[in-house]
C-alpha cells in the first residue's frame, strides 16, 4: 500500500560557503601555476571564473 507524503521543509545549501570554497580552490590553482606573480594569478582566476559559464564572474 502506498502512502502520500508531504515535505515539511526544503533544505538548500549555503551558497555563500560554496562560493568561498570554489574561490579558494581557484586561488590555490592559480598560485601553483604562477608562483610569485599576484597579478597573473588574479588574471588567471578571473578568466577561470568566467570560463565556467560566468557563474562566478566578477
ZALOKOL-945938 format. One record per residue (C-alpha): x, y, z; residue number from 1. Coordinates in Angstrom, 1 decimal. Layout:
residues N
KEMI      xx      yy      zz  num
KEMI       X       Y       Z  NUM
...
END
This chain:
residues 58
KEMI      xx      yy      zz  num
KEMI     0.0     0.0     0.0    1
KEMI     1.4     3.4    -1.0    2
KEMI     1.2     6.4     1.3    3
KEMI     1.3    10.0     0.2    4
KEMI     4.0    12.0     2.0    5
KEMI     4.3    15.8     2.0    6
KEMI     7.6    17.6     2.6    7
KEMI     7.6    19.8     5.7    8
KEMI    10.5    21.9     4.6    9
KEMI    13.1    22.2     1.8   10
KEMI    16.8    22.2     2.6   11
KEMI    19.0    24.4     0.4   12
KEMI    22.8    24.5     0.5   13
KEMI    24.6    27.6     1.8   14
KEMI    25.6    29.1    -1.5   15
KEMI    28.0    31.7     0.2   16
KEMI    30.0    28.8     1.7   17
KEMI    30.1    27.0    -1.6   18
KEMI    31.2    30.1    -3.5   19
KEMI    34.0    30.7    -0.9   20
KEMI    35.2    27.1    -1.2   21
KEMI    35.3    27.2    -5.0   22
KEMI    37.1    30.6    -4.9   23
KEMI    39.7    29.1    -2.6   24
KEMI    40.3    26.2    -4.9   25
KEMI    40.7    28.5    -7.9   26
KEMI    43.2    30.7    -6.0   27
KEMI    45.2    27.6    -5.0   28
KEMI    45.4    26.5    -8.6   29
KEMI    46.5    30.0    -9.7   30
KEMI    49.2    30.2    -7.0   31
KEMI    50.5    26.7    -8.0   32
KEMI    50.6    27.7   -11.8   33
KEMI    52.0    31.1   -11.3   34
KEMI    54.0    31.3    -8.0   35
KEMI    55.2    34.8    -7.1   36
KEMI    53.1    36.7    -9.6   37
KEMI    49.9    38.0    -7.9   38
KEMI    48.8    40.0   -11.0   39
KEMI    49.0    36.9   -13.2   40
KEMI    47.3    34.8   -10.5   41
KEMI    44.4    37.3   -10.4   42
KEMI    44.0    37.3   -14.2   43
KEMI    44.1    33.5   -14.3   44
KEMI    41.4    33.3   -11.5   45
KEMI    39.2    35.8   -13.3   46
KEMI    39.5    34.0   -16.6   47
KEMI    38.8    30.7   -14.9   48
KEMI    35.7    32.0   -13.2   49
KEMI    34.4    33.4   -16.5   50
KEMI    35.1    30.2   -18.3   51
KEMI    32.8    28.2   -16.0   52
KEMI    29.8    29.8   -17.7   53
KEMI    30.1    33.1   -15.9   54
KEMI    28.8    31.5   -12.7   55
KEMI    31.4    33.3   -10.5   56
KEMI    32.5    36.1   -12.8   57
KEMI    33.2    39.5   -11.2   58
END
